[in-house]
Amino acid sequence: MSPDRPSKVSQGLTGTSRSQYQPLSWRWLILAISTGYLLAFVQEYFDSPWSIFRFAGIPSSADPPRPTCKHTFPVAFDILEPDLSKVGEHLSILDSKLRILASDERIDGLSVAVVTPSGSLFEGNYGLVKGNETTPAKRRKTTRDTVYRLISLSKLITTVQTWILRDRGALSWDDDVSKYITELRTGKDRRISIQEVAAHTAGIPSNMPPGPMLGWPHDLRGAGTPPDNGLPFPERQAVLAAINDLPPMVPPGAYPVYSNTGFSLLGMVNVAADAANIGSSGSGEITHDKLVQRDIFDPLGMNSSGYHVSQVHKSRLAIPSNAPHEADWEFLDAMNPSGGCFSSLADLVRLMHSLLTTDSHHRVISSHSMKSWMRPLHPWYDDITEQGILWEIRKYYNSWGQTQRIYQKYGQSAGYHTAFSINPSVNYGVIVLSTGSYFDTLNLTMEIIHTVQPAFDLFIDDSMRRLYEGRWSDADSETSGAQSEVIIRVDQGSIWVERIILDGSDVLQLIQRKNDTERVPLWSTGRKEEFRFAFGVPSENDQSGQGCLLYSFGMDIGYARGAAINQIMFVGEADDRKLLVPSIAAALRRI
C-alpha cells in the first residue's frame, strides 16, 4: 500500500472522531461475533458429527464454489508397462528437437535418456566424442557408452552412498558430523548434522580453502573453484583446517548455501561411518572411490564409472573443444565426492532405474528411503524452487494444472554440463550429458520434460480409466438390484467417486448429511491398487484456505471388521477384476 494514498478504512474514518464510534462499535462487534460462533457451534454440534472441525460460521449458499483438493493419479508404472504406441509420437518430436539442438556449434556431444521403472523409454546420442580433435576419424560419434565428467552431478553418487549407509544403520541423518570427523572443531554454535551438510544448510562456505584474492577489489583472480582460483584440488587436512578457521556463511540450519566443500565433508563421513560399521573385520584402507565402487558401481554393473582418468577408456572419454584440459583433472580423494566422478549414459540409466523401480532386487537403497528422499526441506520465496537433500527442486504443472515437483541435480564446468532429474509423481527420470560451451542444461532438461510429460499424462489417464472407471456392483447385471455399488469416474487428472452404496446404505449421504451429495476424490495409499475414499471434513471442504489439509484430518474415520471404512482395493485382471470393500467383506465387479 502506498503511504501517500490512505486506505479505504482510513478514508472511512476521516472527518469522524474515532472516539465517537469506537466504544460502541467494538462492544457490539465482539458480542455479535461471539453470539454467531455460539449459535453456529450449537447447530453444528447437533446436526453434524464433523462439528469438532468447525472453525467459522456456516457459509452462505451465495458464496462461489471453491475447488476441492485433488489428488494426482497413482503411479501407473507400478502396475503396467508404458505403452510405446501412446508415447511414440512425443518421443519422435523429442528426437527431432534434440537433433536440431545438437547442430548448435556450442554443443560438441550430447547424450539424453528418458527412464521409467522398466528401463530406458528413450535414448538419444548426438554430436561427437572428441570435440578437441580436427581429424574426422578421431572425433567419433557419441554412443550410450561415451564417458562424461559428471562435475557436481558426482554429489548424487555421494548422496546415494549416504542413503545406503543409513539403510545399514551405519549412520543417521541427524548425527553430528563431528561424530565421524573428529578433527572438525565443534561447539554450541557449530554443531552440524549430516542432513544439513547434504542439504547445503550447514553454512559451510563453497570452496575451502579459498583462493588468494590479492587483487580485490580491482580484479576477481582467486575467486571460484580450484584450480580456477589459483589453488590445486585440496587434500583432506587442508579442507578441514579451512572449515575450522573460517566462520560459517550462515548459522547451520538457516538457509541453503551451495557448498562443494560440504560434499567433500559428506564423503569423509561416509568413509568413516563405513569403517566404524564394519569394525576390525575390514581389510585395507577404504577410500571414497572404493566405497562407491563396492556399494554402487559393482552391484549395478556401472562398468564405465569411476573417479580417475586412468580408470576410463580413453577412446570413449568425451572431451570438450573449449576446455579439453578438464578431462585430465584429478579431484583427489577429498574432493572426489563433490565433483570427481566419470560416468556414461548407460551407467546412469542403471542408476536411475534402481531409484525408480519397485523391484527390491534391483535397488541399492530401500523404497522407504527413496520416499523419504523425495521431500522438500527448504522452500524458497519464489513459490517455484525448493531445496532437498541434494536435490534442487522445481515445481512443475502437469496437463491438468496439478503441482508436481521435479527433483534435479546439475553439474557445470566450462566444458561439461550434466543433469539428472526425477518426477516422482509420474515416476520417470531424465538424464542429460553434454560437452561444449552450451551451458543451459536446465532449460534443455525442462524442454525434454515439457515434450514427454503430456504423453505420460495421457498414458496414465488412459490406464486409470481402463483400470478403475465404471460402475462396480454386487449385482449380476445392470437391471438387477444391487445391495452395494460404487461408481468411479476419471476427470482432470484425478479419480472421483460419484456414488457409494454399501449394504443398501448411501454412504455419501450418510457422511455428507445431505440429499444432494457431492462426489469425493479417491486417494491412493501408495500401496499397489489400494485406495481411500477421501471424504475430508464435509462441512468445511469448500472453505477458503483449507486446501488439502482437511482431507488429511478427515482421512481416518473409523474401522469395521478390522478394516478402515473408507478403504477399497482392486485385484485381478480384465474380466476377473474386482473391487474389494474390506469393511463390509464385499467383492464388486464392473458391469
ROZA-511078 format. One record per residue (C-alpha): residue in three letters; chain; y, z, x. Coordinates in nm, 2 decimals. Each point is the difference from the previous one (the first is absolute). Layout:
REM residues N
  aa ch      Y      Z      X
 Ala  A      Y      Z      X
...
END
This chain:
REM residues 591
  aa ch      Y      Z      X
 Met  A   0.00   0.00   0.00
 Ser  A   0.34  -0.10   0.14
 Pro  A   0.22   0.31   0.06
 Asp  A   0.31  -0.17  -0.14
 Arg  A  -0.17  -0.09  -0.33
 Pro  A  -0.07   0.30  -0.22
 Ser  A  -0.33   0.01  -0.18
 Lys  A  -0.02  -0.03  -0.38
 Val  A  -0.08   0.37   0.00
 Ser  A   0.32   0.10   0.18
 Gln  A   0.20  -0.25  -0.20
 Gly  A  -0.13   0.17  -0.32
 Leu  A   0.14   0.33   0.13
 Thr  A   0.34  -0.15   0.09
 Gly  A   0.28   0.12  -0.22
 Thr  A  -0.21   0.29  -0.14
 Ser  A  -0.02   0.34   0.14
 Arg  A  -0.35   0.08   0.12
 Ser  A   0.05   0.36  -0.10
 Gln  A   0.07  -0.12  -0.35
 Tyr  A  -0.36  -0.13  -0.05
 Gln  A  -0.22   0.15   0.27
 Pro  A  -0.11   0.34  -0.15
 Leu  A  -0.09  -0.13  -0.35
 Ser  A  -0.16  -0.32   0.14
 Trp  A  -0.23   0.17   0.24
 Arg  A  -0.11   0.27  -0.24
 Trp  A  -0.09  -0.26  -0.27
 Leu  A  -0.16  -0.24   0.25
 Ile  A  -0.23   0.27   0.14
 Leu  A  -0.09   0.12  -0.35
 Ala  A  -0.07  -0.36  -0.12
 Ile  A  -0.22  -0.08   0.30
 Ser  A  -0.19   0.33  -0.03
 Thr  A  -0.06  -0.05  -0.37
 Gly  A  -0.11  -0.36   0.05
 Tyr  A  -0.25   0.09   0.26
 Leu  A  -0.14   0.29  -0.20
 Leu  A  -0.04  -0.22  -0.31
 Ala  A  -0.16  -0.28   0.20
 Phe  A  -0.24   0.25   0.17
 Val  A  -0.11   0.16  -0.33
 Gln  A  -0.06  -0.34  -0.17
 Glu  A  -0.19  -0.14   0.30
 Tyr  A  -0.20   0.32   0.04
 Phe  A  -0.15  -0.03  -0.34
 Asp  A  -0.01  -0.39  -0.01
 Ser  A  -0.13  -0.09   0.34
 Pro  A  -0.25   0.14   0.26
 Trp  A   0.22  -0.16   0.26
 Ser  A   0.30   0.22  -0.07
 Ile  A  -0.04   0.20   0.32
 Phe  A   0.13  -0.31   0.18
 Arg  A   0.30  -0.04  -0.23
 Phe  A   0.33   0.03   0.20
 Ala  A   0.26  -0.15  -0.24
 Gly  A   0.06  -0.07  -0.37
 Ile  A  -0.19  -0.26  -0.20
 Pro  A   0.13  -0.35   0.10
 Ser  A   0.18  -0.20  -0.27
 Ser  A  -0.19  -0.29  -0.15
 Ala  A   0.30  -0.21   0.08
 Asp  A  -0.05   0.05   0.37
 Pro  A  -0.11  -0.32   0.18
 Pro  A  -0.36   0.00   0.10
 Arg  A  -0.06   0.07   0.37
 Pro  A  -0.28  -0.15   0.20
 Thr  A  -0.32   0.20   0.04
 Cys  A  -0.13   0.07   0.35
 Lys  A  -0.24  -0.28   0.09
 His  A  -0.30   0.04   0.23
 Thr  A  -0.09  -0.30   0.22
 Phe  A  -0.34  -0.16  -0.02
 Pro  A  -0.28   0.16   0.19
 Val  A  -0.09  -0.19   0.31
 Ala  A  -0.23  -0.28  -0.12
 Phe  A  -0.14  -0.07   0.35
 Asp  A  -0.20   0.32  -0.03
 Ile  A  -0.18  -0.16  -0.29
 Leu  A  -0.04  -0.36   0.08
 Glu  A   0.06  -0.27   0.26
 Pro  A   0.34  -0.18  -0.01
 Asp  A  -0.05  -0.34  -0.17
 Leu  A   0.13  -0.27   0.25
 Ser  A   0.05  -0.24  -0.29
 Lys  A   0.27   0.24  -0.13
 Val  A   0.19   0.03   0.32
 Gly  A  -0.08  -0.33   0.18
 Glu  A   0.32  -0.17  -0.11
 His  A   0.21   0.29   0.13
 Leu  A  -0.18   0.00   0.33
 Ser  A   0.06  -0.38   0.04
 Ile  A   0.37   0.06  -0.06
 Leu  A  -0.01   0.28   0.26
 Asp  A  -0.16  -0.23   0.26
 Ser  A   0.27  -0.26  -0.06
 Lys  A   0.27   0.25   0.04
 Leu  A  -0.15   0.13   0.33
 Arg  A  -0.04  -0.35   0.14
 Ile  A   0.37  -0.07  -0.06
 Leu  A   0.10   0.33   0.15
 Ala  A  -0.23  -0.05   0.31
 Ser  A   0.19  -0.32   0.07
 Asp  A   0.31   0.21   0.08
 Glu  A   0.07  -0.03   0.37
 Arg  A   0.04   0.38   0.01
 Ile  A  -0.37   0.05  -0.07
 Asp  A  -0.26  -0.07   0.27
 Gly  A  -0.31   0.13  -0.18
 Leu  A  -0.06   0.15  -0.34
 Ser  A  -0.32   0.16  -0.15
 Val  A  -0.01   0.13  -0.36
 Ala  A  -0.26   0.16  -0.22
 Val  A  -0.02   0.13  -0.35
 Val  A  -0.28   0.25  -0.03
 Thr  A  -0.18   0.17  -0.29
 Pro  A  -0.29   0.25   0.00
 Ser  A  -0.23  -0.30   0.00
 Gly  A   0.15  -0.13   0.33
 Ser  A   0.25  -0.28   0.07
 Leu  A   0.13  -0.19  -0.30
 Phe  A   0.22  -0.21   0.22
 Glu  A   0.04  -0.07   0.37
 Gly  A   0.24  -0.24   0.16
 Asn  A   0.06  -0.07   0.36
 Tyr  A   0.29  -0.21   0.11
 Gly  A   0.18  -0.11   0.32
 Leu  A  -0.10   0.06   0.36
 Val  A  -0.16   0.27   0.21
 Lys  A   0.19  -0.06   0.32
 Gly  A   0.36  -0.04  -0.09
 Asn  A   0.10   0.02   0.36
 Glu  A  -0.20  -0.31   0.10
 Thr  A   0.13  -0.36   0.00
 Thr  A  -0.33  -0.17   0.06
 Pro  A  -0.16  -0.08  -0.34
 Ala  A  -0.35   0.07   0.11
 Lys  A   0.09   0.35   0.11
 Arg  A   0.19   0.10  -0.32
 Arg  A  -0.30   0.00  -0.24
 Lys  A   0.02   0.06  -0.37
 Thr  A  -0.02   0.35  -0.14
 Thr  A  -0.32   0.13  -0.17
 Arg  A  -0.10   0.32  -0.17
 Asp  A  -0.11   0.12   0.35
 Thr  A   0.33  -0.05   0.17
 Val  A   0.11   0.33   0.16
 Tyr  A   0.35   0.13  -0.06
 Arg  A   0.19   0.31   0.12
 Leu  A   0.04   0.23  -0.29
 Ile  A   0.30   0.18   0.14
 Ser  A   0.09   0.28  -0.25
 Leu  A  -0.29  -0.10  -0.23
 Ser  A  -0.20   0.19   0.26
 Lys  A   0.12   0.31  -0.18
 Leu  A  -0.23  -0.10  -0.29
 Ile  A  -0.30   0.03   0.23
 Thr  A   0.11   0.34   0.12
 Thr  A   0.05   0.13  -0.35
 Val  A  -0.34  -0.12  -0.11
 Gln  A  -0.14   0.19   0.29
 Thr  A   0.18   0.32  -0.12
 Trp  A  -0.15  -0.04  -0.34
 Ile  A  -0.34  -0.04   0.15
 Leu  A   0.04   0.33   0.19
 Arg  A   0.14   0.16  -0.31
 Asp  A  -0.31  -0.11  -0.20
 Arg  A  -0.22   0.16   0.27
 Gly  A   0.19   0.33  -0.02
 Ala  A   0.13  -0.04   0.36
 Leu  A   0.36   0.04  -0.11
 Ser  A   0.22   0.06  -0.31
 Trp  A   0.32  -0.18  -0.08
 Asp  A   0.17   0.34  -0.03
 Asp  A  -0.10   0.10   0.35
 Asp  A   0.28   0.08   0.25
 Val  A   0.00  -0.27   0.27
 Ser  A   0.02   0.28   0.27
 Lys  A  -0.35   0.11  -0.10
 Tyr  A  -0.12  -0.31   0.18
 Ile  A   0.28  -0.08   0.24
 Thr  A   0.06   0.34   0.18
 Glu  A   0.27  -0.14   0.23
 Leu  A   0.22  -0.07  -0.30
 Arg  A   0.28   0.26  -0.02
 Thr  A   0.00   0.16  -0.35
 Gly  A   0.21   0.25  -0.18
 Lys  A   0.12   0.11  -0.34
 Asp  A   0.21  -0.32  -0.03
 Arg  A  -0.24  -0.23   0.17
 Arg  A  -0.32   0.03  -0.18
 Ile  A  -0.14  -0.35  -0.07
 Ser  A  -0.29  -0.08  -0.21
 Ile  A  -0.23  -0.30   0.06
 Gln  A   0.10  -0.15  -0.34
 Glu  A   0.37   0.02   0.10
 Val  A  -0.07  -0.19   0.32
 Ala  A  -0.20  -0.27  -0.19
 Ala  A   0.27  -0.03  -0.27
 His  A   0.29  -0.02   0.26
 Thr  A   0.14   0.32  -0.15
 Ala  A  -0.05   0.22   0.32
 Gly  A   0.35  -0.08   0.13
 Ile  A  -0.14  -0.13   0.33
 Pro  A   0.23  -0.26   0.16
 Ser  A  -0.13  -0.35   0.00
 Asn  A  -0.05  -0.08   0.37
 Met  A  -0.06   0.28   0.24
 Pro  A   0.10   0.03   0.28
 Pro  A   0.32  -0.19  -0.08
 Gly  A   0.14  -0.27   0.22
 Pro  A   0.30   0.08   0.22
 Met  A   0.30  -0.15  -0.18
 Leu  A   0.23   0.02   0.30
 Gly  A   0.24  -0.26  -0.13
 Trp  A   0.06   0.16  -0.34
 Pro  A   0.23  -0.05  -0.19
 His  A   0.07  -0.33   0.17
 Asp  A  -0.35  -0.15  -0.03
 Leu  A  -0.34   0.08  -0.15
 Arg  A  -0.21  -0.02   0.31
 Gly  A  -0.27   0.26  -0.02
 Ala  A  -0.03   0.01  -0.38
 Gly  A  -0.31  -0.08  -0.19
 Thr  A  -0.37   0.00   0.09
 Pro  A  -0.16  -0.02   0.34
 Pro  A  -0.01  -0.22   0.20
 Asp  A   0.32  -0.15  -0.16
 Asn  A   0.18   0.33   0.06
 Gly  A  -0.05  -0.02   0.38
 Leu  A  -0.29   0.25   0.01
 Pro  A  -0.37  -0.07   0.03
 Phe  A  -0.24   0.11  -0.28
 Pro  A  -0.02   0.37   0.05
 Glu  A  -0.30   0.22   0.09
 Arg  A  -0.10   0.30  -0.21
 Gln  A   0.20   0.27   0.19
 Ala  A   0.32  -0.20  -0.01
 Val  A  -0.03  -0.04  -0.38
 Leu  A  -0.06   0.37  -0.05
 Ala  A   0.27   0.11   0.24
 Ala  A   0.26  -0.22  -0.18
 Ile  A  -0.10   0.14  -0.34
 Asn  A   0.03   0.36   0.13
 Asp  A   0.34  -0.07   0.17
 Leu  A   0.18  -0.18  -0.28
 Pro  A   0.08   0.14  -0.34
 Pro  A  -0.16  -0.15  -0.31
 Met  A   0.20  -0.29  -0.16
 Val  A  -0.02   0.20  -0.33
 Pro  A  -0.18   0.32  -0.09
 Pro  A  -0.37  -0.05  -0.05
 Gly  A  -0.06  -0.09  -0.37
 Ala  A   0.36  -0.11  -0.06
 Tyr  A  -0.04  -0.38  -0.05
 Pro  A  -0.18  -0.28   0.18
 Val  A   0.13  -0.12   0.35
 Tyr  A  -0.23  -0.28   0.13
 Ser  A  -0.16   0.12   0.32
 Asn  A  -0.22  -0.19   0.25
 Thr  A  -0.02   0.32   0.19
 Gly  A  -0.14   0.18  -0.30
 Phe  A  -0.30  -0.23  -0.01
 Ser  A  -0.05   0.06   0.37
 Leu  A  -0.03   0.36  -0.09
 Leu  A  -0.23  -0.07  -0.29
 Gly  A  -0.24  -0.19   0.23
 Met  A   0.00   0.31   0.23
 Val  A  -0.08   0.22  -0.30
 Asn  A  -0.29  -0.22  -0.10
 Val  A  -0.15   0.01   0.35
 Ala  A   0.03   0.38   0.02
 Ala  A  -0.13   0.06  -0.35
 Asp  A  -0.30  -0.21   0.07
 Ala  A  -0.07   0.18   0.33
 Ala  A   0.02   0.33  -0.17
 Asn  A  -0.22  -0.12  -0.28
 Ile  A  -0.29  -0.12   0.22
 Gly  A   0.04   0.29   0.25
 Ser  A  -0.19   0.00   0.32
 Ser  A  -0.26  -0.25  -0.14
 Gly  A   0.24  -0.29   0.08
 Ser  A  -0.06  -0.20   0.31
 Gly  A   0.29  -0.13   0.21
 Glu  A   0.37   0.00  -0.07
 Ile  A   0.09  -0.17  -0.33
 Thr  A   0.33  -0.20  -0.03
 His  A   0.17  -0.14  -0.30
 Asp  A  -0.14  -0.35   0.05
 Lys  A  -0.36   0.13   0.05
 Leu  A   0.04   0.22  -0.31
 Val  A   0.11  -0.29  -0.21
 Gln  A  -0.27  -0.22   0.14
 Arg  A  -0.26   0.25  -0.09
 Asp  A   0.12   0.09  -0.35
 Ile  A   0.17  -0.33  -0.13
 Phe  A  -0.06  -0.31   0.21
 Asp  A  -0.37   0.04   0.06
 Pro  A  -0.10   0.11  -0.36
 Leu  A   0.20  -0.28  -0.16
 Gly  A  -0.10  -0.27   0.25
 Met  A   0.36  -0.05   0.12
 Asn  A  -0.11  -0.18   0.32
 Ser  A   0.33  -0.16   0.08
 Ser  A   0.20   0.32  -0.01
 Gly  A   0.11   0.22   0.29
 Tyr  A   0.28   0.15   0.20
 His  A   0.00  -0.18   0.33
 Val  A   0.06  -0.36   0.10
 Ser  A  -0.32   0.01   0.20
 Gln  A  -0.20   0.06  -0.32
 Val  A   0.14  -0.31  -0.18
 His  A  -0.15  -0.34   0.02
 Lys  A   0.29  -0.18   0.18
 Ser  A  -0.06  -0.34  -0.16
 Arg  A   0.04   0.16  -0.35
 Leu  A   0.31   0.21   0.08
 Ala  A   0.31  -0.12  -0.18
 Ile  A   0.30  -0.02   0.23
 Pro  A   0.35  -0.05  -0.14
 Ser  A   0.23  -0.27   0.14
 Asn  A   0.30   0.22   0.00
 Ala  A  -0.14   0.32   0.16
 Pro  A  -0.33  -0.09   0.18
 His  A   0.02   0.31   0.22
 Glu  A  -0.07   0.22  -0.30
 Ala  A  -0.36  -0.11   0.01
 Asp  A  -0.04   0.18   0.34
 Trp  A   0.14   0.33  -0.10
 Glu  A  -0.21   0.31   0.07
 Phe  A   0.11   0.28  -0.23
 Leu  A  -0.21   0.26   0.18
 Asp  A  -0.20   0.27  -0.17
 Ala  A   0.30   0.20  -0.12
 Met  A   0.16  -0.29  -0.19
 Asn  A  -0.30  -0.20  -0.10
 Pro  A  -0.02   0.19  -0.33
 Ser  A   0.35  -0.12  -0.08
 Gly  A   0.00  -0.36   0.10
 Gly  A  -0.27  -0.11   0.24
 Cys  A  -0.28  -0.15  -0.21
 Phe  A  -0.12  -0.36  -0.01
 Ser  A  -0.19  -0.14  -0.30
 Ser  A  -0.09  -0.31  -0.19
 Leu  A   0.02  -0.11  -0.36
 Ala  A  -0.38   0.02  -0.03
 Asp  A   0.00   0.36   0.13
 Leu  A   0.29   0.11  -0.22
 Val  A  -0.18  -0.15  -0.31
 Arg  A  -0.29   0.23   0.09
 Leu  A   0.23   0.30   0.02
 Met  A   0.18  -0.10  -0.33
 His  A  -0.33  -0.04  -0.17
 Ser  A  -0.12   0.35   0.11
 Leu  A   0.32   0.15  -0.16
 Leu  A  -0.04  -0.19  -0.33
 Thr  A  -0.37   0.01  -0.06
 Thr  A  -0.17   0.26  -0.22
 Asp  A  -0.32  -0.04   0.20
 Ser  A  -0.03   0.31   0.21
 His  A  -0.23  -0.18   0.25
 His  A   0.29  -0.22   0.11
 Arg  A   0.28   0.26   0.01
 Val  A   0.12   0.19   0.31
 Ile  A   0.20   0.25  -0.21
 Ser  A  -0.10   0.15  -0.33
 Ser  A   0.12  -0.13  -0.33
 His  A   0.16   0.34  -0.07
 Ser  A   0.20  -0.03   0.32
 Met  A   0.10  -0.35  -0.09
 Lys  A   0.14   0.12  -0.34
 Ser  A   0.18   0.28   0.18
 Trp  A   0.15  -0.25   0.25
 Met  A   0.14  -0.22  -0.28
 Arg  A   0.28   0.24  -0.09
 Pro  A   0.37   0.00   0.07
 Leu  A   0.14   0.30   0.19
 His  A   0.37  -0.07   0.02
 Pro  A   0.19  -0.21  -0.26
 Trp  A   0.31  -0.17   0.14
 Tyr  A   0.32  -0.02  -0.20
 Asp  A  -0.02  -0.37  -0.09
 Asp  A  -0.28   0.03  -0.26
 Ile  A  -0.19  -0.27   0.20
 Thr  A  -0.13   0.14   0.32
 Glu  A  -0.20   0.32   0.08
 Gln  A  -0.18   0.15   0.30
 Gly  A  -0.36   0.10   0.01
 Ile  A  -0.25   0.11   0.27
 Leu  A   0.07  -0.30   0.23
 Trp  A   0.08  -0.23  -0.30
 Glu  A   0.33  -0.17  -0.06
 Ile  A  -0.02  -0.02  -0.38
 Arg  A   0.18  -0.25  -0.22
 Lys  A   0.00   0.00  -0.38
 Tyr  A  -0.11  -0.32  -0.16
 Tyr  A   0.00  -0.12  -0.36
 Asn  A  -0.31  -0.18  -0.13
 Ser  A   0.00  -0.28  -0.27
 Trp  A   0.06   0.26  -0.28
 Gly  A   0.28   0.18   0.18
 Gln  A  -0.21   0.30   0.09
 Thr  A   0.08   0.18   0.32
 Gln  A  -0.26  -0.03   0.28
 Arg  A   0.03   0.10   0.36
 Ile  A  -0.07  -0.21   0.31
 Tyr  A  -0.11   0.22   0.29
 Gln  A   0.10  -0.18   0.32
 Lys  A   0.00   0.03   0.38
 Tyr  A   0.19  -0.25   0.22
 Gly  A   0.01  -0.07   0.37
 Gln  A   0.29  -0.18   0.17
 Ser  A   0.08  -0.10   0.36
 Ala  A   0.18  -0.30   0.13
 Gly  A  -0.30  -0.22  -0.01
 Tyr  A  -0.26   0.17  -0.23
 His  A   0.05   0.07  -0.37
 Thr  A  -0.27   0.17  -0.21
 Ala  A  -0.05   0.15  -0.35
 Phe  A  -0.28   0.18  -0.19
 Ser  A   0.06   0.06  -0.38
 Ile  A  -0.20   0.15  -0.28
 Asn  A   0.06   0.00  -0.38
 Pro  A  -0.23   0.29  -0.11
 Ser  A   0.09  -0.07  -0.37
 Val  A  -0.18  -0.33   0.02
 Asn  A  -0.21   0.08   0.31
 Tyr  A   0.08  -0.29   0.23
 Gly  A   0.16  -0.03   0.34
 Val  A   0.20  -0.25   0.20
 Ile  A  -0.01  -0.05   0.38
 Val  A   0.26  -0.20   0.20
 Leu  A  -0.02  -0.06   0.37
 Ser  A   0.25  -0.23   0.18
 Thr  A   0.16  -0.09   0.33
 Gly  A   0.34  -0.15   0.07
 Ser  A   0.36   0.09  -0.08
 Tyr  A  -0.04   0.01  -0.38
 Phe  A   0.04   0.37  -0.08
 Asp  A   0.00   0.01  -0.38
 Thr  A  -0.36   0.11  -0.06
 Leu  A   0.13   0.22  -0.28
 Asn  A   0.12  -0.29  -0.21
 Leu  A  -0.30  -0.20   0.10
 Thr  A  -0.23   0.27  -0.12
 Met  A   0.19   0.04  -0.33
 Glu  A  -0.01  -0.38  -0.05
 Ile  A  -0.37   0.01   0.03
 Ile  A  -0.02   0.29  -0.24
 His  A   0.23  -0.18  -0.25
 Thr  A  -0.23  -0.30   0.02
 Val  A  -0.34   0.17  -0.05
 Gln  A   0.09   0.30  -0.21
 Pro  A   0.04  -0.20  -0.33
 Ala  A  -0.35  -0.14   0.06
 Phe  A  -0.14   0.35   0.04
 Asp  A   0.19   0.12  -0.31
 Leu  A  -0.14  -0.28  -0.21
 Phe  A  -0.35   0.05   0.13
 Ile  A   0.01   0.37  -0.07
 Asp  A   0.15  -0.06  -0.35
 Asp  A  -0.28  -0.25  -0.08
 Ser  A  -0.26   0.25   0.14
 Met  A   0.13   0.29  -0.21
 Arg  A  -0.01  -0.21  -0.32
 Arg  A  -0.35  -0.11   0.08
 Leu  A  -0.12   0.35   0.08
 Tyr  A   0.18   0.22  -0.25
 Glu  A   0.20  -0.18  -0.27
 Gly  A  -0.13  -0.02  -0.36
 Arg  A  -0.15   0.21  -0.28
 Trp  A  -0.26   0.25   0.11
 Ser  A  -0.21   0.15  -0.28
 Asp  A  -0.32   0.17  -0.09
 Ala  A  -0.04  -0.24  -0.30
 Asp  A  -0.26  -0.27   0.00
 Ser  A   0.26  -0.27  -0.09
 Glu  A   0.37  -0.05  -0.09
 Thr  A  -0.08   0.03  -0.37
 Ser  A  -0.21   0.32   0.01
 Gly  A   0.16   0.35   0.00
 Ala  A   0.08   0.17   0.33
 Gln  A   0.01   0.37   0.06
 Ser  A   0.15  -0.05   0.34
 Glu  A   0.23  -0.28   0.12
 Val  A   0.23  -0.06   0.29
 Ile  A   0.24  -0.31   0.01
 Ile  A   0.13  -0.09   0.35
 Arg  A   0.26  -0.25   0.09
 Val  A   0.14  -0.12   0.33
 Asp  A   0.37  -0.06   0.01
 Gln  A   0.27  -0.03   0.27
 Gly  A  -0.21   0.14   0.29
 Ser  A  -0.14   0.30  -0.19
 Ile  A  -0.30   0.08  -0.22
 Trp  A   0.09   0.14  -0.34
 Val  A  -0.21   0.17  -0.27
 Glu  A   0.11  -0.10  -0.36
 Arg  A  -0.26   0.19  -0.20
 Ile  A  -0.23   0.29   0.07
 Ile  A  -0.24   0.11  -0.28
 Leu  A  -0.26   0.25   0.12
 Asp  A  -0.27   0.12  -0.25
 Gly  A   0.23  -0.12  -0.28
 Ser  A   0.31   0.18   0.12
 Asp  A   0.32  -0.19   0.08
 Val  A   0.07   0.16   0.34
 Leu  A   0.34  -0.16   0.05
 Gln  A   0.11   0.14  -0.34
 Leu  A  -0.15   0.34   0.09
 Ile  A   0.19   0.03   0.32
 Gln  A   0.33  -0.18  -0.08
 Arg  A   0.02   0.17  -0.34
 Lys  A   0.13  -0.30  -0.19
 Asn  A  -0.15  -0.28  -0.21
 Asp  A   0.19  -0.28   0.18
 Thr  A  -0.17   0.05   0.34
 Glu  A   0.09  -0.16   0.33
 Arg  A  -0.23  -0.15   0.26
 Val  A  -0.06   0.20   0.31
 Pro  A  -0.06  -0.11   0.36
 Leu  A  -0.35   0.02   0.15
 Trp  A   0.02   0.14   0.35
 Ser  A  -0.26  -0.05   0.27
 Thr  A  -0.12   0.33   0.16
 Gly  A  -0.06  -0.18   0.33
 Arg  A  -0.38   0.02  -0.05
 Lys  A  -0.17  -0.33  -0.07
 Glu  A   0.04  -0.10  -0.36
 Glu  A   0.10   0.35  -0.12
 Phe  A   0.32   0.04  -0.20
 Arg  A   0.20   0.26  -0.20
 Phe  A   0.19  -0.06  -0.32
 Ala  A   0.36   0.09   0.12
 Phe  A   0.14   0.18  -0.31
 Gly  A   0.28   0.17   0.20
 Val  A   0.20   0.24  -0.21
 Pro  A   0.04  -0.20  -0.32
 Ser  A   0.32   0.16  -0.13
 Glu  A   0.18  -0.06   0.33
 Asn  A  -0.15  -0.33   0.14
 Asp  A   0.30  -0.21  -0.09
 Gln  A   0.26   0.25   0.13
 Ser  A   0.25  -0.12   0.26
 Gly  A  -0.07   0.13   0.35
 Gln  A  -0.36   0.12  -0.06
 Gly  A  -0.17  -0.32   0.14
 Cys  A  -0.36   0.04   0.11
 Leu  A   0.02   0.38   0.05
 Leu  A  -0.09   0.08  -0.36
 Tyr  A  -0.31  -0.21   0.02
 Ser  A  -0.11   0.22   0.29
 Phe  A   0.08   0.31  -0.19
 Gly  A  -0.20  -0.11  -0.30
 Met  A  -0.29  -0.16   0.18
 Asp  A  -0.25   0.29  -0.02
 Ile  A  -0.02   0.10  -0.37
 Gly  A  -0.34   0.16  -0.05
 Tyr  A  -0.37  -0.04   0.03
 Ala  A  -0.30  -0.06  -0.24
 Arg  A  -0.36  -0.02   0.10
 Gly  A   0.10   0.07   0.36
 Ala  A   0.23  -0.31   0.02
 Ala  A   0.37  -0.06  -0.03
 Ile  A   0.09  -0.11  -0.35
 Asn  A   0.21  -0.29   0.13
 Gln  A  -0.27  -0.13   0.25
 Ile  A  -0.17  -0.34  -0.04
 Met  A  -0.22  -0.20   0.23
 Phe  A  -0.13  -0.36   0.01
 Val  A  -0.35  -0.09   0.12
 Gly  A  -0.22  -0.31   0.00
 Glu  A   0.07  -0.37   0.03
 Ala  A   0.07  -0.29  -0.25
 Asp  A  -0.18   0.06  -0.33
 Asp  A  -0.14   0.33   0.11
 Arg  A   0.34   0.15   0.07
 Lys  A   0.08   0.33  -0.17
 Leu  A   0.29   0.23  -0.04
 Leu  A  -0.11   0.37   0.03
 Val  A   0.18   0.29  -0.16
 Pro  A  -0.16   0.31   0.15
 Ser  A   0.19   0.25  -0.22
 Ile  A  -0.19  -0.13  -0.31
 Ala  A  -0.30  -0.13   0.19
 Ala  A   0.06  -0.35  -0.13
 Ala  A  -0.06  -0.35   0.14
 Leu  A   0.21  -0.28  -0.15
 Arg  A  -0.06  -0.37   0.04
 Arg  A   0.26  -0.28  -0.01
 Ile  A  -0.02  -0.20  -0.33
END
